[in-house]
């Protein structure tokens, strides 16, 4: 089957339906550059359209991953920020050994530290940890606010999720 035949096949996904990945930021970091990287990340996340609490939460989550990479991943790492359709994706890669499990659970209240991955998971729409032979990649995502094609945001449900009023008690 040729490429032309694939394009005309209704069962074959159309290339136009696959959203392009748009690179936004790619930067190496060390403990000395963590603060500067966080400010640059905040600016890029805001420019991409993730603002307010959601933007702040995303930046804090990525900052936790960067800090983990510095503390536990060999003292340095690499950050990749990109956008695909209405999803912001950030990968933090380190070169440290990752023995044992990568804990995403909230540790006991009397335990110092150990909350970075848990926070990243709580503050984003998704966290994926990939163990590699030479380190770990932590990927977080956040959905950008979809629009209706105008400058008005898409309609959302009112508080409580009641769209047409409360349901009668007998249903």
Secondary structure as the mmCIF struct_conf table of DSSP 4:
data_model
#
loop_
_struct_conf.conf_type_id
_struct_conf.id
_struct_conf.beg_label_comp_id
_struct_conf.beg_label_asym_id
_struct_conf.beg_label_seq_id
_struct_conf.end_label_comp_id
_struct_conf.end_label_asym_id
_struct_conf.end_label_seq_id
HELX_RH_AL_P HELX_RH_AL_P1 UNK A 3 UNK A 8
TURN_TY1_P TURN_TY1_P1 UNK A 10 UNK A 11
BEND BEND1 UNK A 12 UNK A 12
HELX_LH_PP_P HELX_LH_PP_P1 UNK A 13 UNK A 14
HELX_RH_3T_P HELX_RH_3T_P1 UNK A 15 UNK A 17
BEND BEND2 UNK A 18 UNK A 18
HELX_LH_PP_P HELX_LH_PP_P2 UNK A 19 UNK A 20
STRN STRN1 UNK A 21 UNK A 30
HELX_RH_3T_P HELX_RH_3T_P2 UNK A 31 UNK A 33
HELX_RH_AL_P HELX_RH_AL_P2 UNK A 34 UNK A 47
TURN_TY1_P TURN_TY1_P2 UNK A 48 UNK A 49
HELX_RH_AL_P HELX_RH_AL_P3 UNK A 52 UNK A 72
TURN_TY1_P TURN_TY1_P3 UNK A 73 UNK A 74
BEND BEND3 UNK A 75 UNK A 75
STRN STRN2 UNK A 76 UNK A 84
TURN_TY1_P TURN_TY1_P4 UNK A 85 UNK A 86
STRN STRN3 UNK A 87 UNK A 94
BEND BEND4 UNK A 96 UNK A 96
BEND BEND5 UNK A 100 UNK A 100
BEND BEND6 UNK A 105 UNK A 105
HELX_LH_PP_P HELX_LH_PP_P3 UNK A 106 UNK A 108
TURN_TY1_P TURN_TY1_P5 UNK A 109 UNK A 110
BEND BEND7 UNK A 111 UNK A 111
BEND BEND8 UNK A 113 UNK A 113
HELX_RH_AL_P HELX_RH_AL_P4 UNK A 116 UNK A 123
BEND BEND9 UNK A 124 UNK A 125
STRN STRN4 UNK A 126 UNK A 132
TURN_TY1_P TURN_TY1_P6 UNK A 133 UNK A 134
STRN STRN5 UNK A 135 UNK A 143
HELX_LH_PP_P HELX_LH_PP_P4 UNK A 144 UNK A 146
STRN STRN6 UNK A 147 UNK A 147
BEND BEND10 UNK A 149 UNK A 152
STRN STRN7 UNK A 153 UNK A 153
HELX_LH_PP_P HELX_LH_PP_P5 UNK A 154 UNK A 155
HELX_LH_PP_P HELX_LH_PP_P6 UNK A 157 UNK A 158
HELX_RH_3T_P HELX_RH_3T_P3 UNK A 159 UNK A 161
BEND BEND11 UNK A 163 UNK A 165
HELX_LH_PP_P HELX_LH_PP_P7 UNK A 166 UNK A 168
TURN_TY1_P TURN_TY1_P7 UNK A 169 UNK A 170
#
